[in-house]
Amino acid sequence: METLEWIRFFVGAAFLIGGILTFAFELLGVFRFHYVLNRMQIAATGDTLGIGFSLIGLMIMSGWNFTTLKFFLIVMLLWFSSPVSSHMLARLEVMSNPHLADDCELPEEILSEKSTKTDEGDRLEAFVELDGEEKN
């Protein structure tokens, strides 16, 4: 029985070390990449994988109990919420950055959608000065 405890400990520790290494590579990638969408992609992927590895390691070390179920629910919540929030932030960057085509290739649908939104924004700015007062 003691042998199984040690095996469970080493497998759980291996998952925890894998999670810590994933977080370390994620941190390195965030500082190495220069463009915001690249940074967001590596951060979202690293968070999802690192948190998954770490919590699976904690689940293995904890054994089969109610705490394991809580860890599993946390993993599910983070696996669903992290990619969705990163996708929403990436869409915001794509729609709000007027110089995005300088940094990456964009499909024609996005380029045409951005040009119509930019035209509407230019017309709006014609009516409003920078300090927020309306022009006559």
C-alpha positions in Angstrom: 0.0 0.0 0.0 2.8 2.4 0.8 4.3 1.7 -2.7 1.0 3.0 -4.3 1.2 6.1 -2.2 4.7 6.8 -3.5 3.7 6.1 -7.1 0.8 8.5 -6.7 3.0 11.1 -5.2 5.6 10.9 -8.0 3.0 11.0 -10.8 1.3 14.0 -9.1 4.6 15.7 -8.7 5.4 15.1 -12.4 2.2 16.8 -13.4 2.9 19.7 -11.1 6.4 20.1 -12.5 4.9 19.9 -16.0 2.5 22.7 -15.1 5.3 24.9 -13.6 7.4 24.3 -16.8 4.5 25.2 -19.0 4.0 28.5 -17.0 7.7 29.2 -17.4 7.7 28.7 -21.1 4.5 30.8 -21.3 6.2 33.6 -19.5 9.2 33.4 -21.8 6.9 33.5 -24.8 5.0 36.5 -23.6 8.2 38.5 -23.3 9.7 37.3 -26.6 6.8 38.0 -28.8 6.2 41.6 -29.8 2.8 41.7 -31.3 -0.3 41.7 -29.0 -2.1 38.8 -30.7 0.9 36.5 -30.5 1.2 37.3 -26.8 -2.4 36.6 -26.2 -2.2 33.3 -28.1 0.7 32.0 -26.1 -0.7 33.3 -22.8 -4.1 31.6 -23.4 -2.5 28.3 -24.5 0.0 28.3 -21.7 -2.6 29.2 -19.0 -5.0 26.4 -20.2 -2.3 23.8 -20.4 -0.4 24.9 -17.3 -3.5 25.1 -15.1 -4.7 21.8 -16.4 -1.4 20.0 -15.6 -1.1 21.6 -12.2 -4.6 20.8 -11.1 -4.5 17.3 -12.5 -1.3 16.8 -10.4 -3.1 18.1 -7.3 -6.1 15.8 -8.1 -3.8 12.8 -8.2 -2.0 13.8 -5.0 -5.3 14.4 -3.2 -6.8 11.0 -4.0 -10.4 10.3 -4.8 -12.5 12.6 -2.6 -14.7 15.7 -2.7 -11.7 18.0 -3.2 -10.8 16.1 -6.4 -14.3 16.9 -7.7 -13.8 20.6 -6.9 -10.4 20.6 -8.7 -12.1 19.0 -11.7 -14.8 21.6 -11.8 -12.1 24.4 -11.6 -10.3 22.8 -14.5 -13.5 22.7 -16.5 -14.4 26.3 -15.7 -10.9 27.5 -16.7 -10.8 25.4 -19.9 -14.0 27.0 -21.0 -13.5 30.6 -19.9 -9.9 31.3 -20.8 -10.1 30.6 -24.5 -13.4 32.4 -24.8 -12.1 35.5 -23.1 -8.9 35.5 -25.1 -11.0 35.1 -28.3 -13.1 38.1 -27.3 -10.0 40.2 -26.6 -8.4 39.2 -29.9 -11.6 40.2 -31.8 -11.5 43.6 -30.1 -7.9 44.0 -31.2 -8.8 43.0 -34.8 -11.7 45.4 -34.9 -10.1 48.4 -33.2 -6.6 48.4 -34.6 -6.5 50.4 -37.8 -2.9 49.3 -38.6 -3.5 45.6 -38.2 -2.9 44.9 -41.8 0.7 46.1 -41.4 1.5 43.4 -38.9 -0.5 40.4 -40.2 -2.5 39.0 -43.1 -6.2 39.6 -42.9 -9.1 37.9 -44.9 -11.0 40.1 -47.2 -14.1 40.0 -45.0 -12.3 41.6 -42.1 -10.7 44.2 -44.3 -14.0 45.3 -45.9 -15.7 45.3 -42.4 -12.9 47.4 -40.9 -13.1 49.9 -43.8 -16.8 50.5 -43.4 -16.4 50.9 -39.6 -13.5 53.3 -40.2 -15.6 55.4 -42.6 -18.4 55.6 -40.0 -15.9 56.6 -37.3 -14.4 59.3 -39.6 -17.9 60.7 -40.1 -18.5 60.7 -36.3 -15.2 62.4 -35.6 -16.2 65.2 -38.1 -19.0 66.2 -35.7 -17.1 65.9 -32.4 -13.9 67.8 -31.5 -11.2 66.2 -29.5 -12.3 67.8 -26.2 -15.8 66.4 -26.5 -17.7 69.5 -27.5 -19.9 69.4 -30.6 -19.1 71.5 -33.6 -21.7 73.9 -35.0 
